[in-house]
Amino acid sequence: MEQTKSQTEKSQQTETQSVQTLESTKLAMRVSKVSIIVNVLLSVAKLLAGIVGHSGAIISDSIHSASDVFSTFIVIIGVSIAGKSSDEDHQYGHERLECIASIFLAVVLLATGIGIGYTGITKIISGNYTELAVPGLLALVAAVVSIVVKEWMYWYTRAAAKKINSGALMADAWHHRSDALSSIGAFVGIAGARIGYPVLDSVASVVICVFIAKASFDIFKDSIDKLVDKSCDEEISTKMRKVILAQEGVLGIDSLRTRLFGAKIYVDIEIVADGSKTLNETHHIAEMVHDAVEREFVSVKHCMVHVNPEEEKEK
């Protein structure tokens, strides 16, 4: 009877994890679709505004927005594959494939930042500021609209990424932020050109390059950590210890090891229990610890519990 109950609970937890994964994938897909639609509309609007307003900066910015569509497709592919269930060849799942997508996006983001910075430095060195045409007011308005829309997309995508702990989606959020920063550079350049200081555009581009490079490094480092079995942070480990020790029959913890696996966490626990208890009793304690950890920490995909008898610990 007890075994049947335990099997039922395991089945329910597995089903719950599958539902959570499906919901996370659906949320990522929904955000990605919004991202594609916004980027396509915004890039077309900025291209037209750049042509009519005689602004090379806005035309370049429209190309940047269009390139973000490509990065969003990478997110869709990465999240879709990562959300696949375990199979015979991948018995631990596919979560790490999302990290690969994040690394790719981090590299693309860095390349974008370097491109913006290189262009700015080249213009500063050339000193040919007077040869630039003075942009119209429409180009300035387009830059402002782009800043507002892309900053909103950054926060919208970032919130979803944090909710489902998606590195790929977070990388895409920073692509939106890089586009907003690029538009700020375009705005400064257009405004500077209109008041007689076109060099401001180039200076702003160099500063923006630094911010984008920092963001790409953070995304790259986070993805690598999840690929090399880095432990979860101390705060989660501390909370986990409290949950384990709160279970009836647990006398102590000999070992608690965690490792990041994509957006999920694997846990290996060694607990101390009364050595005089029967195998069924200690198995029940281990099951309670296992279920409590997976229930309280939604990021935990699976935990393994080993029981050490108390008298062995005292020797």
Rosetta silent file (secondary structure, phi, psi, omega in degrees, C-alpha in Angstrom):
SEQUENCE: MEQTKSQTEKSQQTETQSVQTLESTKLAMRVSKVSIIVNVLLSVAKLLAGIVGHSGAIISDSIHSASDVFSTFIVIIGVSIAGKSSDEDHQYGHERLECIASIFLAVVLLATGIGIGYTGITKIISGNYTELAVPGLLALVAAVVSIVVKEWMYWYTRAAAKKINSGALMADAWHHRSDALSSIGAFVGIAGARIGYPVLDSVASVVICVFIAKASFDIFKDSIDKLVDKSCDEEISTKMRKVILAQEGVLGIDSLRTRLFGAKIYVDIEIVADGSKTLNETHHIAEMVHDAVEREFVSVKHCMVHVNPEEEKEK
SCORE:     score description
SCORE:     0.000 S_00000001
   1 L     0.000  -44.785  179.806    0.000    0.000    0.000 S_00000001
   2 H   -64.554  -38.876  179.658    2.821    2.353    0.980 S_00000001
   3 H   -65.835  -39.870  178.448    4.696    1.471   -2.195 S_00000001
   4 H   -63.652  -40.434  178.744    1.641    2.201   -4.325 S_00000001
   5 H   -63.823  -42.554  179.419    1.247    5.590   -2.625 S_00000001
   6 H   -63.531  -42.919  178.950    4.921    6.400   -3.218 S_00000001
   7 H   -63.954  -37.376  178.240    4.664    5.434   -6.884 S_00000001
   8 H   -64.507  -43.147  179.284    1.566    7.607   -7.251 S_00000001
   9 H   -63.542  -41.258  178.381    3.373   10.605   -5.707 S_00000001
  10 H   -62.695  -42.979  179.809    6.348   10.094   -8.023 S_00000001
  11 H   -62.273  -40.206  178.973    4.042    9.899  -11.007 S_00000001
  12 H   -65.949  -40.700  179.127    2.308   13.121   -9.929 S_00000001
  13 H   -66.077  -40.885  177.678    5.648   14.920   -9.489 S_00000001
  14 H   -62.265  -42.227  179.087    6.842   13.762  -12.914 S_00000001
  15 H   -64.568  -40.783  179.165    3.577   14.954  -14.434 S_00000001
  16 H   -62.954  -43.005  178.615    3.897   18.304  -12.630 S_00000001
  17 H   -63.237  -38.745  178.989    7.453   18.773  -13.950 S_00000001
  18 H   -65.102  -40.742  178.882    6.268   17.966  -17.482 S_00000001
  19 H   -64.942  -42.696  179.420    3.462   20.521  -17.186 S_00000001
  20 H   -62.746  -41.881  178.500    5.909   23.148  -15.864 S_00000001
  21 H   -63.659  -42.910  179.261    8.294   22.487  -18.747 S_00000001
  22 H   -63.340  -43.512  179.343    5.448   22.740  -21.264 S_00000001
  23 H   -64.979  -38.981  178.278    4.213   26.008  -19.729 S_00000001
  24 H   -63.744  -42.892  179.499    7.750   27.435  -19.738 S_00000001
  25 H   -64.444  -41.687  178.953    8.179   26.517  -23.403 S_00000001
  26 H   -62.556  -41.603  178.975    4.807   28.086  -24.272 S_00000001
  27 H   -63.729  -44.145  179.253    5.753   31.311  -22.450 S_00000001
  28 H   -62.619  -40.567  178.869    9.105   31.474  -24.253 S_00000001
  29 H   -65.204  -41.112  179.794    7.392   30.899  -27.609 S_00000001
  30 H   -63.809  -44.845  179.051    4.807   33.610  -26.882 S_00000001
  31 H   -64.612  -40.254 -179.586    7.461   36.149  -25.927 S_00000001
  32 H   -65.039  -38.954  177.869    9.550   35.218  -28.975 S_00000001
  33 H   -64.213  -43.063  176.917    6.601   35.720  -31.327 S_00000001
  34 H   -60.659  -41.669 -179.781    5.944   39.171  -29.841 S_00000001
  35 H   -60.531  -44.881 -179.131    9.654   39.932  -30.242 S_00000001
  36 H   -63.995  -46.081 -178.840    9.653   38.972  -33.927 S_00000001
  37 H   -61.549  -47.171 -178.795    6.537   41.025  -34.716 S_00000001
  38 H   -62.814  -43.605 -178.273    7.832   44.106  -32.861 S_00000001
  39 H   -65.593  -39.482  179.054   11.288   43.891  -34.472 S_00000001
  40 H   -65.026  -48.197  179.932    9.891   43.534  -37.997 S_00000001
  41 H   -63.243  -42.633 -177.665    7.503   46.486  -37.584 S_00000001
  42 H   -68.188  -39.954 -179.214   10.134   48.616  -35.875 S_00000001
  43 H   -66.249  -39.264  177.844   12.857   47.901  -38.433 S_00000001
  44 H   -65.527  -44.346 -179.853   10.533   48.804  -41.333 S_00000001
  45 H   -62.391  -43.265 -179.217    9.412   52.014  -39.569 S_00000001
  46 H   -69.438  -34.885  177.743   13.004   53.054  -38.805 S_00000001
  47 H   -62.946  -45.989  179.114   14.138   52.275  -42.359 S_00000001
  48 H   -64.568  -42.371  179.681   11.425   54.528  -43.812 S_00000001
  49 H   -65.084  -36.888  179.203   12.147   57.262  -41.234 S_00000001
  50 H   -67.495  -39.192  179.126   15.874   57.063  -42.018 S_00000001
  51 H   -68.592  -48.922 -179.377   15.301   57.401  -45.761 S_00000001
  52 H   -66.950  -39.291 -176.940   12.799   60.258  -45.453 S_00000001
  53 L   -89.109    6.006  177.975   14.766   61.981  -42.653 S_00000001
  54 L    55.078   48.376 -178.235   18.174   61.567  -44.383 S_00000001
  55 L  -123.098  110.205  176.330   19.670   59.739  -41.388 S_00000001
  56 H   -66.411  -31.231 -179.268   22.278   57.050  -41.891 S_00000001
  57 H   -63.497  -43.802 -179.497   22.224   56.370  -38.151 S_00000001
  58 H   -70.937  -35.231  176.899   18.532   55.416  -38.165 S_00000001
  59 H   -63.532  -43.516  176.904   18.959   53.296  -41.304 S_00000001
  60 H   -63.260  -38.538  179.804   21.798   51.400  -39.581 S_00000001
  61 H   -65.924  -34.291  178.807   19.646   51.099  -36.470 S_00000001
  62 H   -67.124  -35.683  177.137   16.826   49.567  -38.531 S_00000001
  63 H   -66.660  -38.107  177.125   19.243   46.898  -39.783 S_00000001
  64 H   -60.282  -45.284  179.299   20.197   46.200  -36.154 S_00000001
  65 H   -63.602  -38.922  179.385   16.519   45.660  -35.269 S_00000001
  66 H   -65.825  -35.911  179.843   16.076   43.360  -38.260 S_00000001
  67 H   -67.905  -24.872  178.531   19.089   41.287  -37.169 S_00000001
  68 H   -65.369  -24.267  177.501   17.424   40.740  -33.783 S_00000001
  69 H   -62.173  -39.481  179.045   14.799   38.629  -35.569 S_00000001
  70 H   -62.196  -44.572 -179.112   17.549   36.117  -36.357 S_00000001
  71 H   -64.773  -33.931  178.740   18.613   35.908  -32.697 S_00000001
  72 H   -67.386  -36.373  175.901   14.992   35.333  -31.650 S_00000001
  73 H   -64.137  -34.514  176.429   14.737   32.367  -34.026 S_00000001
  74 H   -64.092  -40.122  177.377   17.827   30.935  -32.299 S_00000001
  75 H   -61.472  -46.091 -179.510   15.994   31.301  -28.972 S_00000001
  76 H   -58.477  -45.108  179.881   12.951   29.489  -30.359 S_00000001
  77 H   -64.769  -47.057 -177.964   15.104   26.595  -31.583 S_00000001
  78 H   -61.851  -47.347 -178.755   17.112   26.408  -28.336 S_00000001
  79 H   -67.515  -37.879 -179.877   14.111   26.512  -25.999 S_00000001
  80 H   -63.442  -45.606  179.959   12.147   24.035  -28.131 S_00000001
  81 H   -68.688  -41.297 -179.401   14.931   21.445  -28.081 S_00000001
  82 H   -63.313  -28.515 -178.195   15.684   22.021  -24.379 S_00000001
  83 L   -82.558   -3.828  179.606   12.012   21.416  -23.561 S_00000001
  84 L   -66.976  146.437  178.888   11.971   17.953  -25.150 S_00000001
  85 L   -70.537  162.260  177.109   11.397   15.014  -22.815 S_00000001
  86 L   -62.052  147.986  175.841   14.150   12.537  -21.973 S_00000001
  87 L  -134.929 -175.250 -175.605   14.714    9.763  -24.488 S_00000001
  88 L   -61.976  -36.041 -178.320   16.840    6.614  -24.810 S_00000001
  89 L   -87.159  -19.497 -179.516   19.872    8.550  -26.069 S_00000001
  90 L  -132.728   74.730 -171.925   19.440   11.528  -23.685 S_00000001
  91 L   -71.773  -16.056  177.097   18.194   10.030  -20.439 S_00000001
  92 L   -99.293    7.678  177.754   18.927   13.193  -18.445 S_00000001
  93 L    94.552 -172.057 -174.062   16.995   15.436  -20.829 S_00000001
  94 L  -123.748   16.046 -172.808   18.054   18.185  -23.247 S_00000001
  95 L   -56.665  -33.599 -175.652   18.209   21.270  -20.991 S_00000001
  96 H   -67.889  -18.026  179.034   21.878   21.976  -21.719 S_00000001
  97 H   -66.464  -25.072  175.458   21.137   22.625  -25.380 S_00000001
  98 H   -67.226  -32.986  177.649   19.578   25.926  -24.319 S_00000001
  99 H   -63.669  -37.775  177.873   23.000   26.879  -22.916 S_00000001
 100 H   -61.866  -42.386  177.943   24.502   26.306  -26.361 S_00000001
 101 H   -63.182  -39.483  179.897   21.933   28.717  -27.807 S_00000001
 102 H   -64.362  -41.437  178.651   22.790   31.252  -25.067 S_00000001
 103 H   -62.918  -43.380  178.537   26.510   31.024  -25.845 S_00000001
 104 H   -60.591  -44.449  179.901   25.816   31.578  -29.537 S_00000001
 105 H   -66.236  -35.143  177.920   23.646   34.597  -28.743 S_00000001
 106 H   -63.215  -40.633  178.563   26.309   35.983  -26.384 S_00000001
 107 H   -65.460  -42.847  178.421   28.854   35.832  -29.214 S_00000001
 108 H   -63.290  -40.965  179.295   26.422   37.538  -31.614 S_00000001
 109 H   -63.307  -42.703  178.453   25.731   40.213  -28.978 S_00000001
 110 H   -63.031  -42.152  178.719   29.466   40.802  -28.483 S_00000001
 111 H   -61.617  -38.598  177.394   29.959   41.071  -32.253 S_00000001
 112 H   -62.151  -46.450 -179.630   27.148   43.642  -32.359 S_00000001
 113 H   -62.682  -43.805  179.615   28.788   45.677  -29.601 S_00000001
 114 H   -63.514  -39.363  178.212   32.216   45.526  -31.243 S_00000001
 115 H   -60.909  -43.738  179.131   30.649   46.594  -34.553 S_00000001
 116 H   -64.409  -44.555 -179.102   29.009   49.609  -32.918 S_00000001
 117 H   -66.473  -42.279 -179.807   32.229   50.542  -31.100 S_00000001
 118 H   -61.686  -43.795  178.808   34.429   50.074  -34.174 S_00000001
 119 H   -60.887  -42.894  179.847   32.179   52.295  -36.264 S_00000001
 120 H   -63.148  -45.761 -179.191   32.267   54.971  -33.559 S_00000001
 121 H   -64.258  -40.362  179.178   36.066   54.870  -33.197 S_00000001
 122 H   -60.584  -42.468 -179.682   36.533   54.968  -36.993 S_00000001
 123 H   -68.697  -37.447  179.283   34.383   58.094  -37.281 S_00000001
 124 H   -64.738  -43.078 -179.105   36.199   59.767  -34.367 S_00000001
 125 H   -67.583  -38.706 -177.927   39.604   59.060  -35.949 S_00000001
 126 H   -65.388  -39.067  178.653   38.500   60.187  -39.424 S_00000001
 127 L    71.828   10.455 -178.276   37.283   63.556  -38.157 S_00000001
 128 L   -88.255   58.386 -175.932   35.036   64.014  -41.240 S_00000001
 129 L   -76.712  -29.970 -176.062   32.050   65.249  -39.257 S_00000001
 130 L   -72.703  -16.669 -178.669   31.187   68.149  -41.555 S_00000001
 131 L   -79.968  -11.661 -178.465   30.583   65.801  -44.487 S_00000001
 132 L   -77.755  138.844  177.771   27.584   64.232  -42.767 S_00000001
 133 L   -73.002  147.234  178.995   24.122   65.361  -43.842 S_00000001
 134 L   -79.665  118.599 -178.111   21.971   67.003  -41.185 S_00000001
 135 L   -69.383  156.731  178.144   19.116   64.593  -40.356 S_00000001
 136 L   -84.839  173.952 -178.202   15.498   65.700  -40.252 S_00000001
 137 H   -65.073  -31.938 -179.549   13.171   65.812  -37.237 S_00000001
 138 H   -59.647  -38.321  179.135   11.445   62.568  -38.308 S_00000001
 139 H   -64.868  -37.629  179.241   14.693   60.658  -37.744 S_00000001
 140 H   -66.364  -41.622  178.395   14.931   62.080  -34.220 S_00000001
 141 H   -64.480  -41.131  179.749   11.341   61.002  -33.438 S_00000001
 142 H   -61.744  -38.155  178.857   12.050   57.514  -34.816 S_00000001
 143 H   -64.524  -42.172  179.785   15.050   57.205  -32.484 S_00000001
 144 H   -64.261  -45.581  178.894   12.920   58.134  -29.456 S_00000001
 145 H   -60.416  -42.363  179.914   10.191   55.633  -30.413 S_00000001
 146 H   -62.650  -42.651  179.535   12.829   52.929  -30.873 S_00000001
 147 H   -60.078  -46.929 -177.759   14.356   53.609  -27.445 S_00000001
 148 H   -64.908  -48.508 -176.844   10.964   53.355  -25.711 S_00000001
 149 H   -65.316  -45.950 -176.993    9.797   50.240  -27.580 S_00000001
 150 H   -70.692  -32.667  176.529   13.075   48.320  -27.291 S_00000001
 151 H   -68.794  -38.086  175.402   13.497   49.165  -23.609 S_00000001
 152 H   -62.908  -41.709  179.058    9.953   47.895  -23.007 S_00000001
 153 H   -64.383  -34.178  177.995   10.831   44.704  -24.930 S_00000001
 154 H   -61.825  -50.225 -177.444   13.924   44.284  -22.748 S_00000001
 155 H   -68.755  -36.308  178.680   11.910   44.361  -19.519 S_00000001
 156 H   -64.048  -47.627 -179.456    9.103   42.234  -20.989 S_00000001
 157 H   -71.083  -38.524 -179.954   11.521   39.527  -22.182 S_00000001
 158 H   -61.458  -41.937  179.848   13.663   39.773  -19.047 S_00000001
 159 H   -61.785  -43.055  179.070   10.638   39.135  -16.793 S_00000001
 160 H   -66.527  -40.095 -179.826    9.741   36.001  -18.768 S_00000001
 161 H   -62.335  -41.243  179.113   13.377   34.812  -18.731 S_00000001
 162 H   -68.619  -36.661 -178.209   13.553   35.155  -14.940 S_00000001
 163 H   -63.757  -40.337 -177.328   10.204   33.409  -14.496 S_00000001
 164 H  -106.374    5.375  178.172   11.296   30.278  -16.398 S_00000001
 165 L    55.743   52.071 -176.943   15.042   30.634  -15.672 S_00000001
 166 L  -105.736  115.477  177.868   15.919   30.743  -19.375 S_00000001
 167 H   -68.068  -38.607 -179.230   19.439   31.818  -20.320 S_00000001
 168 H   -65.151  -41.898  179.862   18.585   31.991  -24.027 S_00000001
 169 H   -68.621  -35.591  176.965   15.593   34.241  -23.392 S_00000001
 170 H   -65.644  -38.876  177.168   17.712   36.448  -21.099 S_00000001
 171 H   -62.277  -39.939  178.344   20.287   36.760  -23.874 S_00000001
 172 H   -66.458  -35.239  176.597   17.507   37.836  -26.241 S_00000001
 173 H   -60.173  -41.891  179.464   16.379   40.409  -23.665 S_00000001
 174 H   -70.253  -23.996  172.242   19.862   41.896  -23.761 S_00000001
 175 H   -65.488  -38.847  175.791   19.647   42.016  -27.546 S_00000001
 176 H   -64.171  -42.793  179.489   16.646   44.285  -27.078 S_00000001
 177 H   -63.944  -38.758  179.393   18.626   46.377  -24.572 S_00000001
 178 H   -64.650  -35.629  177.397   21.556   46.609  -27.018 S_00000001
 179 H   -67.450  -40.020  176.914   19.132   47.859  -29.677 S_00000001
 180 H   -62.765  -41.909  178.607   17.782   50.454  -27.230 S_00000001
 181 H   -66.004  -38.388  176.491   21.354   51.567  -26.476 S_00000001
 182 H   -62.177  -39.501  178.433   22.090   51.706  -30.196 S_00000001
 183 H   -67.981  -33.102  175.306   19.029   53.910  -30.654 S_00000001
 184 H   -63.085  -42.427  176.849   20.267   56.169  -27.846 S_00000001
 185 H   -61.310  -41.523  177.979   23.506   56.530  -29.779 S_00000001
 186 H   -63.589  -41.783  179.625   21.531   57.326  -32.915 S_00000001
 187 H   -61.719  -46.910 -179.741   19.444   59.893  -30.996 S_00000001
 188 H   -61.858  -42.762 -179.708   22.560   61.578  -29.570 S_00000001
 189 H   -64.574  -43.994 -179.813   24.191   61.596  -32.996 S_00000001
 190 H   -65.170  -46.741  178.959   21.117   63.011  -34.751 S_00000001
 191 H   -62.407  -41.075  179.338   20.575   65.639  -32.051 S_00000001
 192 H   -63.531  -41.346  179.237   24.286   66.477  -32.093 S_00000001
 193 H   -64.278  -36.232 -178.489   24.295   66.823  -35.868 S_00000001
 194 H   -72.224  -24.528  178.636   21.274   69.121  -35.721 S_00000001
 195 H  -107.282    6.773  173.456   22.965   71.457  -33.222 S_00000001
 196 L   100.163   11.515  179.703   26.418   71.251  -34.827 S_00000001
 197 L  -129.041   69.021 -177.180   28.159   68.423  -32.860 S_00000001
 198 L   -66.423  -17.643 -179.706   27.933   65.233  -34.952 S_00000001
 199 H   -64.729  -19.982 -179.028   30.910   63.679  -33.111 S_00000001
 200 H   -61.141  -31.874  178.147   28.594   62.933  -30.158 S_00000001
 201 H   -60.467  -45.299 -178.470   27.134   60.011  -32.098 S_00000001
 202 H   -68.355  -39.838  178.213   30.546   58.342  -32.319 S_00000001
 203 H   -63.091  -44.150  179.248   31.394   58.983  -28.669 S_00000001
 204 H   -62.791  -36.998 -179.946   28.065   57.476  -27.591 S_00000001
 205 H   -62.531  -39.538  179.927   28.709   54.412  -29.784 S_00000001
 206 H   -66.698  -42.290  178.452   31.990   53.668  -28.004 S_00000001
 207 H   -64.372  -42.362  178.969   30.345   53.923  -24.572 S_00000001
 208 H   -61.708  -38.147  178.739   27.477   51.689  -25.710 S_00000001
 209 H   -56.277  -41.081 -178.958   30.008   49.113  -26.958 S_00000001
 210 H   -64.371  -44.943 -179.865   31.385   48.737  -23.415 S_00000001
 211 H   -62.837  -42.748 -179.180   27.907   48.110  -21.923 S_00000001
 212 H   -66.815  -40.526  178.807   27.045   45.524  -24.574 S_00000001
 213 H   -61.886  -41.135  178.645   30.381   43.726  -24.141 S_00000001
 214 H   -63.020  -43.972  179.755   29.785   43.483  -20.383 S_00000001
 215 H   -63.201  -42.376 -179.431   26.292   42.024  -20.926 S_00000001
 216 H   -65.558  -37.018  177.681   27.573   39.451  -23.425 S_00000001
 217 H   -63.707  -43.521  179.983   30.308   38.363  -20.988 S_00000001
 218 H   -62.240  -42.534  179.381   27.751   37.849  -18.187 S_00000001
 219 H   -65.579  -43.196  179.736   25.498   35.764  -20.452 S_00000001
 220 H   -62.096  -45.222 -178.861   28.463   33.704  -21.694 S_00000001
 221 H   -63.903  -42.871  179.237   29.724   33.043  -18.142 S_00000001
 222 H   -61.907  -40.523 -179.924   26.261   32.014  -16.904 S_00000001
 223 H   -67.652  -41.270  178.263   25.892   29.567  -19.800 S_00000001
 224 H   -63.814  -41.632  178.090   29.327   28.041  -19.230 S_00000001
 225 H   -56.317  -39.663 -178.326   28.546   27.610  -15.511 S_00000001
 226 H   -76.514  -14.327  178.850   25.453   25.606  -16.430 S_00000001
 227 H   -91.555  -23.230 -173.777   27.466   23.407  -18.791 S_00000001
 228 L  -109.425   25.628  175.446   30.243   22.481  -16.336 S_00000001
 229 L    60.180   40.243  176.115   28.107   21.371  -13.359 S_00000001
 230 L   -65.225  144.431  178.588   28.614   24.519  -11.280 S_00000001
 231 L   -71.054  153.347  175.796   26.960   24.352   -7.849 S_00000001
 232 L   -72.734  166.264 -173.328   23.873   26.468   -7.198 S_00000001
 233 L   -67.811  162.492 -173.379   24.332   29.549   -5.024 S_00000001
 234 H   -62.708  -33.093 -179.154   24.760   29.355   -1.245 S_00000001
 235 H   -61.410  -44.351  178.758   21.336   30.858   -0.527 S_00000001
 236 H   -65.970  -41.784  179.377   19.543   27.968   -2.263 S_00000001
 237 H   -61.432  -41.047  179.331   21.783   25.394   -0.535 S_00000001
 238 H   -63.418  -45.170  178.364   21.013   26.920    2.883 S_00000001
 239 H   -63.541  -37.242 -179.266   17.265   26.833    2.246 S_00000001
 240 H   -65.618  -40.151  177.958   17.562   23.281    0.995 S_00000001
 241 H   -60.875  -41.041 -179.765   19.322   22.183    4.194 S_00000001
 242 H   -63.335  -41.689  179.036   16.493   23.643    6.281 S_00000001
 243 H   -64.341  -42.605 -178.978   13.892   21.735    4.245 S_00000001
 244 H   -64.514  -47.841 -177.791   15.836   18.469    4.579 S_00000001
 245 H   -67.601  -19.623 -179.397   16.378   18.797    8.335 S_00000001
 246 L   -78.710  -10.675 -177.868   12.688   19.595    8.824 S_00000001
 247 L   -79.377  138.168 -178.543   11.695   16.110    7.628 S_00000001
 248 L   -62.325  131.110  178.360   10.763   13.599   10.313 S_00000001
 249 L    97.164  -12.681  178.999   13.490   11.025   10.944 S_00000001
 250 L   -85.188  117.022 -177.680   16.366   13.096    9.559 S_00000001
 251 L   -95.965  -15.867  179.589   19.037   13.420   12.269 S_00000001
 252 E   177.330  176.975  178.816   21.601   15.294   10.194 S_00000001
 253 E  -124.968  118.349  177.207   23.143   15.900    6.777 S_00000001
 254 E   -82.440  -35.233 -176.458   26.471   14.317    5.873 S_00000001
 255 E  -155.712  139.882  174.136   26.618   15.724    2.358 S_00000001
 256 E  -139.206  111.149 -179.847   24.654   18.047    0.086 S_00000001
 257 E  -121.798  137.223  179.428   25.876   18.505   -3.475 S_00000001
 258 E  -128.071  153.835  174.999   24.132   20.422   -6.252 S_00000001
 259 E  -147.809  137.373  178.813   24.883   20.950   -9.921 S_00000001
 260 E   -77.987  136.739  179.184   23.328   23.175  -12.530 S_00000001
 261 E  -133.940   87.433 -171.505   22.012   21.386  -15.597 S_00000001
 262 L    65.120 -126.718  178.768   20.803   24.031  -18.010 S_00000001
 263 L   -89.094    1.268 -176.766   17.911   25.761  -16.254 S_00000001
 264 E  -108.787  171.327  179.098   17.481   22.841  -13.832 S_00000001
 265 E  -128.818  134.107  171.668   19.285   21.600  -10.704 S_00000001
 266 E  -105.325  140.213 -175.363   20.348   18.072   -9.789 S_00000001
 267 E  -128.495  134.215  174.187   20.854   17.301   -6.086 S_00000001
 268 E  -119.865  122.172 -173.773   22.764   14.507   -4.302 S_00000001
 269 E  -124.774  138.652  169.890   22.069   14.197   -0.567 S_00000001
 270 E  -119.640  114.246 -179.201   23.457   12.004    2.214 S_00000001
 271 E  -106.983  163.676  177.185   21.312   12.141    5.349 S_00000001
 272 E  -109.190  130.910  178.019   21.743   10.582    8.799 S_00000001
 273 E  -134.768  166.703  178.817   18.958    8.413   10.264 S_00000001
 274 L   -62.041  119.973 -176.631   18.522    6.048   13.217 S_00000001
 275 L   -68.778  -15.155 -179.707   20.472    2.880   12.349 S_00000001
 276 L   -83.594   -7.678 -179.658   18.067    0.674   14.276 S_00000001
 277 L   -72.473  156.502  178.935   15.198    1.435   11.902 S_00000001
 278 L   -74.610  166.038  178.273   14.147   -1.112    9.297 S_00000001
 279 H   -59.352  -41.560  179.487   14.988   -0.760    5.616 S_00000001
 280 H   -62.822  -39.182 -179.143   11.381    0.189    4.840 S_00000001
 281 H   -67.350  -45.276  179.910   11.425    2.917    7.520 S_00000001
 282 H   -69.353  -32.802  175.762   14.688    4.488    6.322 S_00000001
 283 H   -63.801  -39.099  178.629   13.481    4.226    2.729 S_00000001
 284 H   -63.453  -40.467  177.859   10.354    6.152    3.740 S_00000001
 285 H   -62.450  -45.281  179.118   12.513    8.904    5.307 S_00000001
 286 H   -61.239  -40.066  178.453   14.569    9.143    2.123 S_00000001
 287 H   -63.270  -39.616  178.780   11.370    9.362    0.071 S_00000001
 288 H   -64.304  -41.360  178.191   10.080   12.223    2.253 S_00000001
 289 H   -64.627  -47.206  178.937   13.332   14.135    1.778 S_00000001
 290 H   -55.552  -50.060 -177.364   13.278   13.477   -1.975 S_00000001
 291 H   -67.081  -38.960 -178.259    9.662   14.628   -2.359 S_00000001
 292 H   -65.178  -42.937 -179.475   10.099   17.686   -0.111 S_00000001
 293 H   -65.075  -45.991 -179.265   13.127   18.953   -2.061 S_00000001
 294 H   -69.872  -26.716  178.747   11.482   18.512   -5.459 S_00000001
 295 H   -77.362  -42.359 -174.467    8.264   20.073   -4.155 S_00000001
 296 H   -80.700  -24.931 -177.491    9.826   23.137   -2.497 S_00000001
 297 L  -121.156   99.607 -173.625   12.379   23.904   -5.224 S_00000001
 298 L   -65.178  -21.903 -179.886   10.753   24.001   -8.643 S_00000001
 299 L   -78.329  -13.612  179.901   14.135   24.250  -10.410 S_00000001
 300 E   -76.925  118.937  179.033   15.178   20.848   -9.057 S_00000001
 301 E   -82.460  -37.902  178.893   14.680   18.250  -11.758 S_00000001
 302 E  -162.503  148.088  173.385   15.739   15.317   -9.581 S_00000001
 303 E  -132.983  144.381  178.616   17.492   14.570   -6.301 S_00000001
 304 E  -109.587  129.583 -177.026   19.157   11.385   -5.108 S_00000001
 305 E  -116.613  125.985  175.740   19.020   10.580   -1.381 S_00000001
 306 E  -115.051  138.705 -177.162   21.409    8.211    0.407 S_00000001
 307 E  -108.293  126.326  174.213   20.869    7.253    4.069 S_00000001
 308 E  -105.908  134.742  178.121   23.749    6.757    6.534 S_00000001
 309 E   -70.870  146.785 -174.819   23.061    5.050    9.902 S_00000001
 310 H   -62.127  -39.514 -176.604   23.738    7.210   12.937 S_00000001
 311 H   -65.060  -30.050  176.620   26.074    4.758   14.633 S_00000001
 312 H   -66.975  -35.577 -178.633   28.400    4.760   11.561 S_00000001
 313 H   -67.701  -32.534 -174.831   28.684    8.505   11.773 S_00000001
 314 H   -79.474  -17.765 -176.817   29.715    8.373   15.419 S_00000001
 315 L   -72.318    0.000    0.000   32.620    5.933   14.848 S_00000001
